[in-house]
Amino acid sequence: MSVRSQIQPLASSQSQLMLVGQVTLGALALALLSQVKIAMPGTPIPLTLQVLAVILLGGVLGPRLAVAAVAEYLLLGVCGLPVFNNWAAGLGTMLGATGGYLFAFLPAAALCGALYHRFATQPYGMRVAGAALAGLAGVVVIYLGGWVWLACWAHISLAKAFVAGVAPFITVDILKVSAAASLLALRRKGAA
């Protein structure tokens, strides 16, 4: 057996280990940013940095790894690790008022990653625009999931759910998208 044939499986396993590490760091970042919370009057939904984390994960890790990081985060929370907002854990959190947002993080991460990576090799201005578009699309997906879920969970109309679960967050989430777009545009494709 040649040295080359022995090194390739080792390099492949190191590469796989790096991917697992990136996914786990992504899940950890999402868990930590979930703890940044501001209670909003008139709504059971707190203002957190989870949306920012999901957008950044999509841009940094790409669609597949970002979805894996979000899935790991959700799985850890459902299994009892206190990763959700306010150090909460368990299936009850996933099925509570914020459950729709949490479930929507999966398609949002995929969409953010897929859209951003179409622009990642473009000049800086196009990367900013692409990251902003990706972030806005991700926010819309998260809003849709959270909005419909909140209406069902609270047994209220879609209009009331919009007022409680979407409207208070629009301005802040536009700022989050802007921050994420600025950060993501600083890097060129090659890492993902």
GROMACS elastic network, one bead per residue, 0.5 to 0.9 nm:
[ bonds ]
;  ai    aj funct       b0    kb
    1     4     6  0.83726   500
    1     5     6  0.66992   500
    1     6     6  0.73336   500
    2     5     6  0.53890   500
    2     6     6  0.65745   500
    2     7     6  0.88643   500
    3     6     6  0.51088   500
    3     7     6  0.61678   500
    3     8     6  0.88259   500
    4     7     6  0.51394   500
    4     8     6  0.63274   500
    5     8     6  0.56127   500
    5     9     6  0.72905   500
    6     9     6  0.61875   500
    6    10     6  0.69057   500
    7    10     6  0.51069   500
    7    11     6  0.61193   500
    7    12     6  0.85816   500
    8    11     6  0.50680   500
    8    12     6  0.60854   500
    8    13     6  0.86096   500
    9    13     6  0.61105   500
    9    14     6  0.85359   500
   10    13     6  0.51604   500
   10    14     6  0.61510   500
   10    15     6  0.85456   500
   11    14     6  0.50396   500
   11    15     6  0.60857   500
   11    16     6  0.86126   500
   12    15     6  0.50175   500
   12    16     6  0.62231   500
   12    17     6  0.85862   500
   13    17     6  0.60787   500
   13    18     6  0.85856   500
   14    18     6  0.61776   500
   14    19     6  0.87103   500
   15    18     6  0.50592   500
   15    19     6  0.63914   500
   15    20     6  0.87754   500
   16    19     6  0.50992   500
   16    20     6  0.62885   500
   16    21     6  0.85821   500
   17    20     6  0.50855   500
   17    21     6  0.61087   500
   17    22     6  0.86293   500
   18    22     6  0.61542   500
   18    23     6  0.86556   500
   19    22     6  0.50567   500
   19    23     6  0.62304   500
   19    24     6  0.85979   500
   19    65     6  0.77813   500
   20    23     6  0.51494   500
   20    24     6  0.61358   500
   20    25     6  0.85518   500
   20    65     6  0.88233   500
   21    24     6  0.50994   500
   21    25     6  0.60294   500
   21    26     6  0.84457   500
   22    25     6  0.51179   500
   22    26     6  0.60883   500
   22    27     6  0.86581   500
   22    61     6  0.76495   500
   22    65     6  0.78828   500
   22    69     6  0.80777   500
   23    26     6  0.50058   500
   23    27     6  0.62640   500
   23    28     6  0.86343   500
   23    61     6  0.79255   500
   23    65     6  0.60230   500
   23    66     6  0.70500   500
   23    67     6  0.87607   500
   23    68     6  0.62528   500
   23    70     6  0.83815   500
   23    72     6  0.78095   500
   24    27     6  0.50132   500
   24    28     6  0.61196   500
   24    29     6  0.85507   500
   24    68     6  0.86667   500
   24    69     6  0.61775   500
   24    72     6  0.72766   500
   24    73     6  0.83254   500
   25    29     6  0.60532   500
   25    30     6  0.85624   500
   25    69     6  0.78093   500
   26    29     6  0.50559   500
   26    30     6  0.62209   500
   26    31     6  0.85803   500
   26    53     6  0.84127   500
   26    57     6  0.64871   500
   26    61     6  0.81605   500
   26    65     6  0.86893   500
   26    66     6  0.73358   500
   26    68     6  0.88142   500
   26    69     6  0.52909   500
   26    70     6  0.75995   500
   26    72     6  0.89225   500
   26    73     6  0.84276   500
   27    30     6  0.51072   500
   27    31     6  0.61524   500
   27    32     6  0.86732   500
   27    57     6  0.89703   500
   27    66     6  0.87385   500
   27    68     6  0.83974   500
   27    70     6  0.59385   500
   27    71     6  0.80629   500
   27    72     6  0.60861   500
   27    74     6  0.85456   500
   27    76     6  0.89460   500
   28    32     6  0.61519   500
   28    33     6  0.85784   500
   28    69     6  0.84091   500
   28    73     6  0.73057   500
   28    83     6  0.82036   500
   29    32     6  0.51294   500
   29    33     6  0.60844   500
   29    34     6  0.84135   500
   29    53     6  0.70499   500
   29    57     6  0.88525   500
   30    33     6  0.51815   500
   30    34     6  0.59922   500
   30    35     6  0.89238   500
   30    49     6  0.83204   500
   30    50     6  0.61828   500
   30    51     6  0.89592   500
   30    52     6  0.88579   500
   30    53     6  0.54864   500
   30    54     6  0.71706   500
   30    57     6  0.84387   500
   30    69     6  0.83381   500
   30    70     6  0.75907   500
   30    73     6  0.71672   500
   30    83     6  0.83016   500
   30    84     6  0.88813   500
   31    34     6  0.50869   500
   31    35     6  0.69225   500
   31    50     6  0.80877   500
   31    53     6  0.89999   500
   31    73     6  0.68032   500
   31    82     6  0.84508   500
   31    84     6  0.63045   500
   31    85     6  0.77625   500
   31    87     6  0.86797   500
   32    35     6  0.55114   500
   32    36     6  0.74857   500
   32    49     6  0.89191   500
   32    50     6  0.87746   500
   32    83     6  0.74627   500
   32    84     6  0.87766   500
   32    85     6  0.87610   500
   33    36     6  0.55386   500
   33    37     6  0.86389   500
   33    48     6  0.71566   500
   33    49     6  0.51593   500
   33    50     6  0.56921   500
   33    51     6  0.89656   500
   33    52     6  0.82318   500
   33    53     6  0.66514   500
   33    85     6  0.85122   500
   34    37     6  0.72009   500
   34    48     6  0.59002   500
   34    49     6  0.58905   500
   34    50     6  0.51262   500
   34    51     6  0.88971   500
   34    53     6  0.84011   500
   34    83     6  0.73867   500
   34    84     6  0.60986   500
   34    86     6  0.76074   500
   34    87     6  0.84010   500
   35    48     6  0.70993   500
   35    49     6  0.78851   500
   35    50     6  0.85503   500
   35    83     6  0.80876   500
   35    84     6  0.73349   500
   35    85     6  0.50165   500
   35    86     6  0.55902   500
   35    87     6  0.68162   500
   36    47     6  0.80291   500
   36    48     6  0.53268   500
   36    49     6  0.60612   500
   36    50     6  0.83694   500
   36    85     6  0.77206   500
   36    86     6  0.82861   500
   37    46     6  0.61820   500
   37    47     6  0.54950   500
   37    49     6  0.74368   500
   37    85     6  0.73573   500
   37    86     6  0.75952   500
   38    46     6  0.57272   500
   38    48     6  0.65430   500
   39    43     6  0.83300   500
   39    44     6  0.81433   500
   39    45     6  0.74803   500
   39    47     6  0.62524   500
   39    48     6  0.88447   500
   40    43     6  0.60036   500
   40    44     6  0.75290   500
   40    45     6  0.69466   500
   40    46     6  0.56091   500
   40    47     6  0.66289   500
   40   168     6  0.78805   500
   41    44     6  0.81286   500
   41    46     6  0.89013   500
   42    45     6  0.88610   500
   42   164     6  0.66626   500
   43    46     6  0.75065   500
   43   163     6  0.86172   500
   43   164     6  0.50289   500
   43   165     6  0.66839   500
   43   168     6  0.86448   500
   44    97     6  0.67510   500
   44    98     6  0.80618   500
   44   164     6  0.77773   500
   44   165     6  0.79917   500
   45    97     6  0.70332   500
   45    98     6  0.63848   500
   45   164     6  0.77403   500
   45   165     6  0.63619   500
   46    85     6  0.85811   500
   46    98     6  0.87715   500
   47    50     6  0.86707   500
   47   168     6  0.88634   500
   47   169     6  0.71787   500
   47   172     6  0.85812   500
   48    51     6  0.73568   500
   48    52     6  0.85400   500
   48    85     6  0.78293   500
   49    52     6  0.52496   500
   49    53     6  0.63365   500
   49    54     6  0.88573   500
   49   176     6  0.80725   500
   50    54     6  0.62165   500
   50    55     6  0.86817   500
   50    85     6  0.88006   500
   50   105     6  0.87806   500
   51    54     6  0.51583   500
   51    55     6  0.62797   500
   51    56     6  0.86167   500
   51   105     6  0.79777   500
   51   135     6  0.89076   500
   51   138     6  0.83126   500
   51   139     6  0.70329   500
   51   142     6  0.79594   500
   51   173     6  0.74640   500
   51   176     6  0.75481   500
   51   177     6  0.85886   500
   52    55     6  0.52490   500
   52    56     6  0.61566   500
   52    57     6  0.85371   500
   52   135     6  0.84598   500
   52   173     6  0.79050   500
   52   176     6  0.55667   500
   52   177     6  0.69254   500
   52   179     6  0.82302   500
   52   180     6  0.66254   500
   53    56     6  0.51381   500
   53    57     6  0.59750   500
   53    58     6  0.86039   500
   53   180     6  0.86554   500
   54    57     6  0.50866   500
   54    58     6  0.62715   500
   54    59     6  0.87437   500
   54    66     6  0.77122   500
   54    70     6  0.76700   500
   54   105     6  0.65671   500
   54   106     6  0.85721   500
   54   108     6  0.72168   500
   54   109     6  0.55623   500
   54   112     6  0.80740   500
   54   135     6  0.88080   500
   54   138     6  0.80571   500
   55    58     6  0.52918   500
   55    59     6  0.64204   500
   55    60     6  0.87079   500
   55   108     6  0.76944   500
   55   109     6  0.63761   500
   55   112     6  0.59640   500
   55   113     6  0.78085   500
   55   131     6  0.86348   500
   55   134     6  0.76173   500
   55   135     6  0.55367   500
   55   136     6  0.88732   500
   55   138     6  0.67477   500
   55   139     6  0.81845   500
   55   176     6  0.87618   500
   55   177     6  0.75219   500
   55   180     6  0.67789   500
   55   181     6  0.87570   500
   56    59     6  0.50935   500
   56    60     6  0.59027   500
   56    61     6  0.81430   500
   56    66     6  0.88292   500
   56   109     6  0.85519   500
   56   112     6  0.83030   500
   56   113     6  0.85796   500
   56   135     6  0.84165   500
   56   180     6  0.60598   500
   56   181     6  0.84636   500
   56   183     6  0.83470   500
   56   184     6  0.71655   500
   57    60     6  0.51909   500
   57    61     6  0.54979   500
   57    62     6  0.72382   500
   57    63     6  0.84013   500
   57    65     6  0.82132   500
   57    66     6  0.52162   500
   57    67     6  0.84682   500
   57    69     6  0.78880   500
   57    70     6  0.85303   500
   57   109     6  0.67591   500
   57   112     6  0.82917   500
   57   113     6  0.74952   500
   58    61     6  0.55974   500
   58    62     6  0.50224   500
   58    63     6  0.55720   500
   58    64     6  0.84663   500
   58    65     6  0.79402   500
   58    66     6  0.51084   500
   58    67     6  0.78086   500
   58   108     6  0.81127   500
   58   110     6  0.63691   500
   58   111     6  0.74865   500
   58   114     6  0.75119   500
   58   115     6  0.87921   500
   58   116     6  0.75555   500
   58   117     6  0.87105   500
   58   134     6  0.86027   500
   58   135     6  0.88531   500
   59    62     6  0.56376   500
   59    63     6  0.78934   500
   59    66     6  0.82164   500
   59   109     6  0.84836   500
   59   112     6  0.64414   500
   59   114     6  0.82118   500
   59   115     6  0.85115   500
   59   116     6  0.57547   500
   59   117     6  0.68967   500
   59   120     6  0.85831   500
   59   131     6  0.73766   500
   59   134     6  0.83171   500
   59   135     6  0.88861   500
   59   180     6  0.86479   500
   59   181     6  0.88935   500
   59   184     6  0.63597   500
   59   192     6  0.84287   500
   60    66     6  0.79844   500
   60   113     6  0.76747   500
   60   184     6  0.72196   500
   60   187     6  0.86770   500
   60   189     6  0.89363   500
   60   191     6  0.75777   500
   60   192     6  0.65326   500
   61    64     6  0.76113   500
   61    65     6  0.53993   500
   61    66     6  0.53485   500
   61    67     6  0.89523   500
   61    69     6  0.88147   500
   61   113     6  0.72074   500
   61   191     6  0.78396   500
   61   192     6  0.54486   500
   62    65     6  0.58283   500
   62    66     6  0.58196   500
   62    67     6  0.84792   500
   62   109     6  0.83251   500
   62   110     6  0.75147   500
   62   112     6  0.80481   500
   62   114     6  0.65803   500
   62   116     6  0.80604   500
   62   117     6  0.67969   500
   62   192     6  0.57344   500
   63    66     6  0.52283   500
   63    67     6  0.61146   500
   63    68     6  0.86073   500
   63   109     6  0.62783   500
   63   111     6  0.67756   500
   63   112     6  0.70513   500
   63   114     6  0.53571   500
   63   115     6  0.87185   500
   63   117     6  0.84493   500
   64    67     6  0.53133   500
   64    68     6  0.62838   500
   64    69     6  0.87658   500
   64   109     6  0.85450   500
   64   110     6  0.65754   500
   64   113     6  0.78793   500
   64   114     6  0.87283   500
   65    69     6  0.61165   500
   65    70     6  0.86309   500
   65   110     6  0.86127   500
   65   113     6  0.88880   500
   65   192     6  0.87872   500
   66    69     6  0.50356   500
   66    70     6  0.62340   500
   66    71     6  0.84692   500
   66   106     6  0.81682   500
   66   109     6  0.56637   500
   66   110     6  0.66022   500
   66   112     6  0.89569   500
   66   113     6  0.71287   500
   67    70     6  0.51217   500
   67    71     6  0.59509   500
   67    72     6  0.84567   500
   67   105     6  0.81421   500
   67   106     6  0.54491   500
   67   107     6  0.74452   500
   67   108     6  0.84920   500
   67   109     6  0.56613   500
   67   110     6  0.57858   500
   67   113     6  0.88964   500
   68    72     6  0.60272   500
   68    73     6  0.85452   500
   68   106     6  0.84197   500
   69    72     6  0.50817   500
   69    73     6  0.62020   500
   69    74     6  0.86936   500
   70    74     6  0.61742   500
   70    75     6  0.84949   500
   70   102     6  0.89696   500
   70   105     6  0.67728   500
   70   106     6  0.60964   500
   70   109     6  0.75422   500
   71    74     6  0.51018   500
   71    75     6  0.59689   500
   71    76     6  0.84453   500
   71   105     6  0.87386   500
   71   106     6  0.68534   500
   72    75     6  0.50384   500
   72    76     6  0.59708   500
   72    77     6  0.84825   500
   73    76     6  0.52282   500
   73    77     6  0.62544   500
   73    78     6  0.87145   500
   73    83     6  0.71047   500
   73    84     6  0.83425   500
   74    77     6  0.50991   500
   74    78     6  0.61413   500
   74    79     6  0.85360   500
   74    83     6  0.82520   500
   74    84     6  0.81865   500
   74    94     6  0.81980   500
   74   102     6  0.75992   500
   74   103     6  0.82487   500
   75    78     6  0.50939   500
   75    79     6  0.60276   500
   75    80     6  0.86871   500
   75    81     6  0.88657   500
   76    79     6  0.51135   500
   76    80     6  0.64796   500
   76    81     6  0.54584   500
   76    82     6  0.79702   500
   76    83     6  0.71306   500
   76    89     6  0.81992   500
   76    90     6  0.86596   500
   77    80     6  0.52810   500
   77    82     6  0.60012   500
   77    83     6  0.54674   500
   77    84     6  0.62401   500
   77    88     6  0.76724   500
   77    90     6  0.56344   500
   77    91     6  0.76264   500
   77    93     6  0.83720   500
   77    94     6  0.82930   500
   78    81     6  0.73285   500
   78    82     6  0.89709   500
   78    89     6  0.61481   500
   78    92     6  0.82030   500
   78    93     6  0.79702   500
   78    94     6  0.71838   500
   79    89     6  0.75162   500
   79    90     6  0.60903   500
   79    91     6  0.77214   500
   80    83     6  0.84533   500
   80    88     6  0.83937   500
   80    91     6  0.81167   500
   81    84     6  0.83492   500
   81    87     6  0.83582   500
   81    88     6  0.79104   500
   81    89     6  0.56370   500
   81    90     6  0.75387   500
   82    85     6  0.82079   500
   82    86     6  0.81660   500
   82    90     6  0.79495   500
   83    86     6  0.81561   500
   83    87     6  0.55026   500
   83    88     6  0.62972   500
   83    89     6  0.62948   500
   84    87     6  0.54358   500
   84    89     6  0.58712   500
   84    90     6  0.87673   500
   84    93     6  0.77337   500
   84    94     6  0.89354   500
   85    88     6  0.58247   500
   85    89     6  0.85127   500
   88    93     6  0.69702   500
   89    92     6  0.76776   500
   89    93     6  0.62542   500
   89    94     6  0.83452   500
   90    93     6  0.57166   500
   90    94     6  0.70061   500
   91    94     6  0.50265   500
   91    95     6  0.62128   500
   91    96     6  0.85179   500
   92    95     6  0.50625   500
   92    96     6  0.59005   500
   92    99     6  0.88537   500
   93    97     6  0.77833   500
   93    98     6  0.73153   500
   93    99     6  0.66512   500
   94    97     6  0.82090   500
   94    98     6  0.70185   500
   94   100     6  0.79268   500
   94   102     6  0.68854   500
   94   103     6  0.78239   500
   95    98     6  0.75373   500
   95    99     6  0.50514   500
   95   100     6  0.80254   500
   95   153     6  0.83935   500
   96    99     6  0.53098   500
   96   100     6  0.84020   500
   96   150     6  0.86243   500
   96   153     6  0.72521   500
   97   100     6  0.74728   500
   97   101     6  0.87433   500
   97   146     6  0.82770   500
   97   149     6  0.75222   500
   97   150     6  0.57633   500
   97   153     6  0.63011   500
   97   154     6  0.74261   500
   98   101     6  0.54995   500
   98   102     6  0.64234   500
   98   103     6  0.89083   500
   98   146     6  0.65917   500
   98   149     6  0.79419   500
   98   150     6  0.72341   500
   99   102     6  0.50183   500
   99   103     6  0.61475   500
   99   104     6  0.84466   500
   99   145     6  0.85232   500
   99   146     6  0.70249   500
   99   149     6  0.70356   500
   99   150     6  0.81148   500
   99   153     6  0.89922   500
  100   103     6  0.52310   500
  100   104     6  0.60209   500
  100   105     6  0.87203   500
  100   142     6  0.77750   500
  100   143     6  0.85370   500
  100   144     6  0.82370   500
  100   147     6  0.72799   500
  100   148     6  0.73144   500
  100   150     6  0.69534   500
  101   104     6  0.50021   500
  101   105     6  0.63689   500
  101   141     6  0.87527   500
  101   142     6  0.53819   500
  101   143     6  0.68930   500
  101   144     6  0.81579   500
  101   145     6  0.55335   500
  101   147     6  0.79798   500
  101   149     6  0.79258   500
  101   150     6  0.89600   500
  102   105     6  0.53591   500
  102   106     6  0.78205   500
  102   142     6  0.79849   500
  102   145     6  0.82992   500
  102   146     6  0.77766   500
  103   106     6  0.61158   500
  103   107     6  0.81114   500
  103   142     6  0.82881   500
  103   145     6  0.71940   500
  103   146     6  0.83241   500
  104   107     6  0.57600   500
  104   108     6  0.60940   500
  104   109     6  0.85629   500
  104   138     6  0.89079   500
  104   141     6  0.63810   500
  104   143     6  0.80670   500
  104   144     6  0.79115   500
  104   145     6  0.52559   500
  104   146     6  0.72105   500
  105   109     6  0.58912   500
  105   110     6  0.85682   500
  105   138     6  0.81452   500
  105   141     6  0.80101   500
  105   142     6  0.61805   500
  105   145     6  0.87182   500
  106   109     6  0.53756   500
  106   110     6  0.64835   500
  106   111     6  0.87774   500
  106   142     6  0.89856   500
  107   110     6  0.50458   500
  107   111     6  0.60480   500
  107   112     6  0.84921   500
  107   138     6  0.78884   500
  107   141     6  0.72301   500
  107   142     6  0.83186   500
  108   111     6  0.50925   500
  108   112     6  0.59566   500
  108   113     6  0.84056   500
  108   135     6  0.86697   500
  108   137     6  0.74905   500
  108   139     6  0.71423   500
  108   140     6  0.82468   500
  108   141     6  0.56565   500
  108   142     6  0.63219   500
  109   112     6  0.51681   500
  109   113     6  0.60257   500
  109   114     6  0.84868   500
  109   138     6  0.67917   500
  110   113     6  0.52283   500
  110   114     6  0.60606   500
  110   115     6  0.85314   500
  110   138     6  0.84600   500
  111   114     6  0.51506   500
  111   115     6  0.59867   500
  111   116     6  0.83131   500
  111   134     6  0.69451   500
  111   135     6  0.87814   500
  111   137     6  0.71799   500
  111   138     6  0.62505   500
  111   141     6  0.86591   500
  112   115     6  0.53589   500
  112   116     6  0.58921   500
  112   117     6  0.83850   500
  112   131     6  0.78923   500
  112   133     6  0.83246   500
  112   135     6  0.59182   500
  112   136     6  0.84405   500
  112   137     6  0.68901   500
  112   138     6  0.55314   500
  113   116     6  0.52882   500
  113   117     6  0.59895   500
  113   118     6  0.87116   500
  113   134     6  0.73460   500
  114   117     6  0.54350   500
  114   118     6  0.66520   500
  114   134     6  0.79857   500
  115   118     6  0.54651   500
  115   119     6  0.72552   500
  115   130     6  0.69292   500
  115   131     6  0.76789   500
  115   133     6  0.75417   500
  115   134     6  0.52173   500
  115   135     6  0.88073   500
  115   137     6  0.86390   500
  116   119     6  0.54536   500
  116   120     6  0.61648   500
  116   127     6  0.76253   500
  116   130     6  0.54450   500
  116   131     6  0.52152   500
  116   132     6  0.84207   500
  116   133     6  0.77815   500
  116   134     6  0.54852   500
  116   135     6  0.83199   500
  116   184     6  0.86456   500
  117   121     6  0.77849   500
  117   127     6  0.89784   500
  117   130     6  0.82575   500
  117   131     6  0.86199   500
  117   189     6  0.72238   500
  117   192     6  0.84004   500
  118   121     6  0.76181   500
  118   122     6  0.84539   500
  118   127     6  0.89683   500
  118   130     6  0.76141   500
  119   122     6  0.53740   500
  119   123     6  0.84462   500
  119   126     6  0.64356   500
  119   127     6  0.53148   500
  119   128     6  0.85634   500
  119   129     6  0.82621   500
  119   130     6  0.54119   500
  119   131     6  0.76440   500
  119   189     6  0.86095   500
  120   123     6  0.83219   500
  120   124     6  0.88253   500
  120   126     6  0.82813   500
  120   127     6  0.57158   500
  120   130     6  0.77846   500
  120   131     6  0.84234   500
  120   184     6  0.86248   500
  120   185     6  0.76090   500
  120   187     6  0.77719   500
  120   188     6  0.55722   500
  120   190     6  0.86326   500
  121   124     6  0.87219   500
  121   126     6  0.88606   500
  121   127     6  0.75034   500
  121   188     6  0.57937   500
  121   189     6  0.54695   500
  121   190     6  0.84766   500
  122   125     6  0.79236   500
  122   126     6  0.57182   500
  122   127     6  0.58726   500
  122   188     6  0.80648   500
  122   189     6  0.89003   500
  123   126     6  0.55310   500
  123   127     6  0.62831   500
  123   128     6  0.88830   500
  123   185     6  0.89711   500
  123   188     6  0.89107   500
  124   127     6  0.50196   500
  124   128     6  0.62769   500
  124   129     6  0.87179   500
  124   185     6  0.61349   500
  124   186     6  0.73783   500
  124   187     6  0.88943   500
  124   188     6  0.86682   500
  125   128     6  0.51561   500
  125   129     6  0.62935   500
  125   130     6  0.85488   500
  125   185     6  0.78849   500
  126   130     6  0.58864   500
  126   131     6  0.83704   500
  126   185     6  0.83061   500
  127   131     6  0.59267   500
  127   132     6  0.84186   500
  127   181     6  0.78648   500
  127   182     6  0.88055   500
  127   184     6  0.76296   500
  127   186     6  0.82019   500
  127   187     6  0.87255   500
  127   188     6  0.83360   500
  128   131     6  0.51525   500
  128   132     6  0.60863   500
  128   133     6  0.85506   500
  128   178     6  0.87326   500
  128   181     6  0.53390   500
  128   182     6  0.61419   500
  128   183     6  0.86334   500
  128   184     6  0.73956   500
  128   186     6  0.84313   500
  129   132     6  0.50822   500
  129   133     6  0.60831   500
  129   134     6  0.85002   500
  129   181     6  0.74774   500
  129   185     6  0.85246   500
  130   133     6  0.50684   500
  130   134     6  0.60160   500
  130   135     6  0.84554   500
  130   181     6  0.78138   500
  130   185     6  0.84021   500
  131   135     6  0.59825   500
  131   136     6  0.85045   500
  131   177     6  0.80371   500
  131   178     6  0.85549   500
  131   180     6  0.72908   500
  131   182     6  0.78696   500
  131   183     6  0.89558   500
  131   184     6  0.65469   500
  131   185     6  0.67842   500
  132   135     6  0.50544   500
  132   136     6  0.60545   500
  132   137     6  0.84954   500
  132   177     6  0.59920   500
  132   178     6  0.64154   500
  132   180     6  0.76287   500
  132   181     6  0.50684   500
  132   182     6  0.83682   500
  133   136     6  0.51956   500
  133   137     6  0.61116   500
  133   138     6  0.85540   500
  133   177     6  0.86785   500
  133   181     6  0.85750   500
  134   137     6  0.51824   500
  134   138     6  0.61633   500
  134   139     6  0.86648   500
  134   177     6  0.86368   500
  134   181     6  0.85095   500
  135   138     6  0.50487   500
  135   139     6  0.61574   500
  135   140     6  0.86515   500
  135   174     6  0.87733   500
  135   176     6  0.84699   500
  135   177     6  0.52721   500
  135   178     6  0.82617   500
  135   180     6  0.74418   500
  135   181     6  0.72839   500
  136   139     6  0.50534   500
  136   140     6  0.62270   500
  136   141     6  0.87277   500
  136   173     6  0.85922   500
  136   174     6  0.76205   500
  136   177     6  0.65025   500
  137   140     6  0.51553   500
  137   141     6  0.63921   500
  137   142     6  0.87640   500
  138   141     6  0.51484   500
  138   142     6  0.62494   500
  138   143     6  0.85869   500
  139   142     6  0.50173   500
  139   143     6  0.59949   500
  139   144     6  0.85118   500
  139   173     6  0.74312   500
  139   174     6  0.87758   500
  139   177     6  0.82513   500
  140   143     6  0.50223   500
  140   144     6  0.60861   500
  140   145     6  0.86251   500
  141   144     6  0.51714   500
  141   145     6  0.62809   500
  141   146     6  0.86020   500
  142   145     6  0.52596   500
  142   146     6  0.60664   500
  142   147     6  0.83120   500
  143   146     6  0.51332   500
  143   147     6  0.56306   500
  143   148     6  0.83718   500
  143   162     6  0.87976   500
  143   165     6  0.78163   500
  143   166     6  0.61690   500
  144   147     6  0.51578   500
  144   148     6  0.61301   500
  144   149     6  0.83144   500
  144   166     6  0.86845   500
  145   148     6  0.56685   500
  145   149     6  0.60427   500
  145   150     6  0.84714   500
  146   149     6  0.51219   500
  146   150     6  0.58423   500
  146   151     6  0.85217   500
  146   161     6  0.88612   500
  146   165     6  0.69558   500
  146   166     6  0.79752   500
  147   150     6  0.52435   500
  147   151     6  0.63208   500
  147   152     6  0.88156   500
  147   158     6  0.72581   500
  147   161     6  0.58107   500
  147   162     6  0.58988   500
  147   164     6  0.85620   500
  147   165     6  0.58296   500
  147   166     6  0.65638   500
  148   151     6  0.51977   500
  148   152     6  0.63899   500
  148   153     6  0.85747   500
  148   158     6  0.68005   500
  148   161     6  0.74310   500
  148   162     6  0.84986   500
  149   152     6  0.51949   500
  149   153     6  0.58756   500
  149   154     6  0.84014   500
  149   161     6  0.87176   500
  150   154     6  0.57653   500
  150   155     6  0.78914   500
  150   156     6  0.79074   500
  150   158     6  0.84414   500
  150   161     6  0.59562   500
  150   162     6  0.86516   500
  150   164     6  0.86197   500
  150   165     6  0.70466   500
  151   154     6  0.54759   500
  151   155     6  0.55726   500
  151   157     6  0.58005   500
  151   158     6  0.55545   500
  151   159     6  0.84857   500
  151   160     6  0.75357   500
  151   161     6  0.50677   500
  151   162     6  0.82355   500
  151   165     6  0.89013   500
  152   155     6  0.50152   500
  152   156     6  0.67614   500
  152   157     6  0.82364   500
  152   158     6  0.85754   500
  152   161     6  0.88459   500
  153   156     6  0.79822   500
  154   157     6  0.88474   500
  154   161     6  0.82210   500
  156   159     6  0.81237   500
  156   160     6  0.62246   500
  156   161     6  0.64473   500
  157   160     6  0.52491   500
  157   161     6  0.61725   500
  157   162     6  0.85564   500
  158   162     6  0.60133   500
  158   163     6  0.86212   500
  159   162     6  0.51054   500
  159   163     6  0.63724   500
  159   164     6  0.87536   500
  160   163     6  0.50749   500
  160   164     6  0.61913   500
  160   165     6  0.83320   500
  161   164     6  0.50620   500
  161   165     6  0.54969   500
  161   166     6  0.74750   500
  162   165     6  0.52323   500
  162   167     6  0.60899   500
  162   168     6  0.89010   500
  163   166     6  0.60848   500
  163   167     6  0.51753   500
  163   168     6  0.71086   500
  164   167     6  0.66857   500
  164   168     6  0.69086   500
  165   168     6  0.69396   500
  165   169     6  0.76082   500
  166   169     6  0.56153   500
  166   170     6  0.65660   500
  167   170     6  0.56168   500
  167   171     6  0.83612   500
  168   171     6  0.75050   500
  168   172     6  0.82437   500
  169   172     6  0.54668   500
  169   173     6  0.59119   500
  169   174     6  0.85674   500
  170   173     6  0.51800   500
  170   174     6  0.61856   500
  170   175     6  0.87729   500
  171   174     6  0.52257   500
  171   175     6  0.65581   500
  171   176     6  0.88591   500
  172   175     6  0.50767   500
  172   176     6  0.63073   500
  172   177     6  0.87435   500
  173   177     6  0.60986   500
  173   178     6  0.84722   500
  174   177     6  0.50538   500
  174   178     6  0.61848   500
  174   179     6  0.86444   500
  175   178     6  0.50094   500
  175   179     6  0.61696   500
  175   180     6  0.85605   500
  176   179     6  0.50942   500
  176   180     6  0.60610   500
  176   181     6  0.84551   500
  177   180     6  0.50695   500
  177   181     6  0.59406   500
  177   182     6  0.85093   500
  178   181     6  0.51028   500
  178   182     6  0.61669   500
  178   183     6  0.86512   500
  179   182     6  0.52157   500
  179   183     6  0.62740   500
  179   184     6  0.86081   500
  180   183     6  0.51322   500
  180   184     6  0.59317   500
  180   185     6  0.83637   500
  181   184     6  0.51749   500
  181   185     6  0.58994   500
  181   186     6  0.86977   500
  182   185     6  0.53635   500
  182   186     6  0.67399   500
  183   186     6  0.55282   500
  183   187     6  0.76064   500
  184   187     6  0.57637   500
  184   188     6  0.82728   500
  185   188     6  0.71992   500
  187   190     6  0.86972   500
  187   191     6  0.86345   500
  188   191     6  0.77737   500
  189   192     6  0.63583   500
